[in-house]
């Protein structure tokens, strides 16, 4: 069953703008570069996979929030 809740516009904006902290972005970039060079340990590879999955999920959530913001702006 689908339910609808009301949320403040600002809250949806904040979700649409969510990003990894700078340190985490740097770590992800470093792990990706080292992975391309074949230089990751098994633990680092697992950590990279977890960060990539989290990044993908965050991207989907941000996209959904942006769609909601677009609909809200058209209605407003």
Short mmCIF file of the C-alpha atoms (twelve columns), coordinates in Angstrom:
data_MODEL
# 
_entry.id   MODEL 
# 
loop_
_atom_site.group_PDB 
_atom_site.id 
_atom_site.type_symbol 
_atom_site.label_atom_id 
_atom_site.label_alt_id 
_atom_site.label_comp_id 
_atom_site.label_asym_id 
_atom_site.label_seq_id 
_atom_site.Cartn_x 
_atom_site.Cartn_y 
_atom_site.Cartn_z 
_atom_site.pdbx_PDB_model_num 
ATOM 1  C CA . UNK A 1  0.000  0.000  0.000   1 
ATOM 2  C CA . UNK A 2  1.368  3.381  -1.011  1 
ATOM 3  C CA . UNK A 3  1.120  6.244  1.426   1 
ATOM 4  C CA . UNK A 4  1.847  9.928  0.993   1 
ATOM 5  C CA . UNK A 5  3.327  12.197 3.617   1 
ATOM 6  C CA . UNK A 6  3.954  15.905 3.552   1 
ATOM 7  C CA . UNK A 7  7.504  17.157 3.949   1 
ATOM 8  C CA . UNK A 8  8.880  20.679 4.112   1 
ATOM 9  C CA . UNK A 9  10.259 21.923 0.774   1 
ATOM 10 C CA . UNK A 10 13.602 22.684 2.438   1 
ATOM 11 C CA . UNK A 11 13.902 19.072 3.606   1 
ATOM 12 C CA . UNK A 12 13.469 17.751 0.058   1 
ATOM 13 C CA . UNK A 13 16.012 20.322 -1.185  1 
ATOM 14 C CA . UNK A 14 18.521 19.076 1.376   1 
ATOM 15 C CA . UNK A 15 17.997 15.485 0.249   1 
ATOM 16 C CA . UNK A 16 18.454 16.541 -3.390  1 
ATOM 17 C CA . UNK A 17 21.798 18.131 -2.471  1 
ATOM 18 C CA . UNK A 18 23.202 15.307 -0.326  1 
ATOM 19 C CA . UNK A 19 26.813 14.394 -1.066  1 
ATOM 20 C CA . UNK A 20 29.550 12.341 0.515   1 
ATOM 21 C CA . UNK A 21 31.780 14.335 2.838   1 
ATOM 22 C CA . UNK A 22 34.935 15.643 1.142   1 
ATOM 23 C CA . UNK A 23 37.146 13.069 2.881   1 
ATOM 24 C CA . UNK A 24 34.916 10.209 1.718   1 
ATOM 25 C CA . UNK A 25 34.839 11.562 -1.854  1 
ATOM 26 C CA . UNK A 26 38.637 11.641 -1.809  1 
ATOM 27 C CA . UNK A 27 38.852 8.098  -0.452  1 
ATOM 28 C CA . UNK A 28 36.443 6.855  -3.119  1 
ATOM 29 C CA . UNK A 29 38.442 8.569  -5.858  1 
ATOM 30 C CA . UNK A 30 41.702 7.111  -4.504  1 
ATOM 31 C CA . UNK A 31 40.291 3.596  -4.275  1 
ATOM 32 C CA . UNK A 32 38.872 3.813  -7.804  1 
ATOM 33 C CA . UNK A 33 42.204 4.948  -9.236  1 
ATOM 34 C CA . UNK A 34 44.123 2.254  -7.391  1 
ATOM 35 C CA . UNK A 35 41.559 -0.348 -8.458  1 
ATOM 36 C CA . UNK A 36 42.125 0.614  -12.102 1 
ATOM 37 C CA . UNK A 37 45.829 -0.014 -11.528 1 
ATOM 38 C CA . UNK A 38 45.137 -3.368 -9.847  1 
ATOM 39 C CA . UNK A 39 46.549 -2.241 -6.511  1 
ATOM 40 C CA . UNK A 40 43.760 -2.957 -4.000  1 
ATOM 41 C CA . UNK A 41 43.744 -5.495 -1.200  1 
ATOM 42 C CA . UNK A 42 40.649 -7.657 -0.745  1 
ATOM 43 C CA . UNK A 43 39.508 -5.465 2.162   1 
ATOM 44 C CA . UNK A 44 39.969 -2.297 0.101   1 
ATOM 45 C CA . UNK A 45 38.059 -3.851 -2.801  1 
ATOM 46 C CA . UNK A 46 35.150 -4.664 -0.475  1 
ATOM 47 C CA . UNK A 47 35.237 -1.132 0.938   1 
ATOM 48 C CA . UNK A 48 35.239 0.303  -2.582  1 
ATOM 49 C CA . UNK A 49 32.272 -1.881 -3.531  1 
ATOM 50 C CA . UNK A 50 30.350 -0.691 -0.463  1 
ATOM 51 C CA . UNK A 51 31.083 2.971  -1.270  1 
ATOM 52 C CA . UNK A 52 30.032 2.493  -4.898  1 
ATOM 53 C CA . UNK A 53 26.758 0.848  -3.850  1 
ATOM 54 C CA . UNK A 54 26.071 3.631  -1.361  1 
ATOM 55 C CA . UNK A 55 26.890 6.250  -3.998  1 
ATOM 56 C CA . UNK A 56 24.486 4.636  -6.470  1 
ATOM 57 C CA . UNK A 57 21.704 4.489  -3.886  1 
ATOM 58 C CA . UNK A 58 22.333 8.103  -2.887  1 
ATOM 59 C CA . UNK A 59 22.152 9.110  -6.549  1 
ATOM 60 C CA . UNK A 60 18.757 7.461  -6.934  1 
ATOM 61 C CA . UNK A 61 17.412 9.130  -3.802  1 
ATOM 62 C CA . UNK A 62 18.745 12.507 -4.936  1 
ATOM 63 C CA . UNK A 63 17.129 11.998 -8.327  1 
ATOM 64 C CA . UNK A 64 13.776 11.220 -6.759  1 
ATOM 65 C CA . UNK A 65 14.023 14.327 -4.598  1 
ATOM 66 C CA . UNK A 66 14.833 16.447 -7.668  1 
ATOM 67 C CA . UNK A 67 11.780 15.069 -9.449  1 
ATOM 68 C CA . UNK A 68 9.647  16.022 -6.452  1 
ATOM 69 C CA . UNK A 69 11.145 19.492 -6.448  1 
ATOM 70 C CA . UNK A 70 10.397 19.856 -10.143 1 
ATOM 71 C CA . UNK A 71 6.793  18.836 -9.599  1 
ATOM 72 C CA . UNK A 72 6.499  21.191 -6.641  1 
ATOM 73 C CA . UNK A 73 7.868  24.106 -8.675  1 
ATOM 74 C CA . UNK A 74 5.437  23.458 -11.541 1 
ATOM 75 C CA . UNK A 75 2.530  23.329 -9.118  1 
ATOM 76 C CA . UNK A 76 3.675  26.408 -7.182  1 
# 
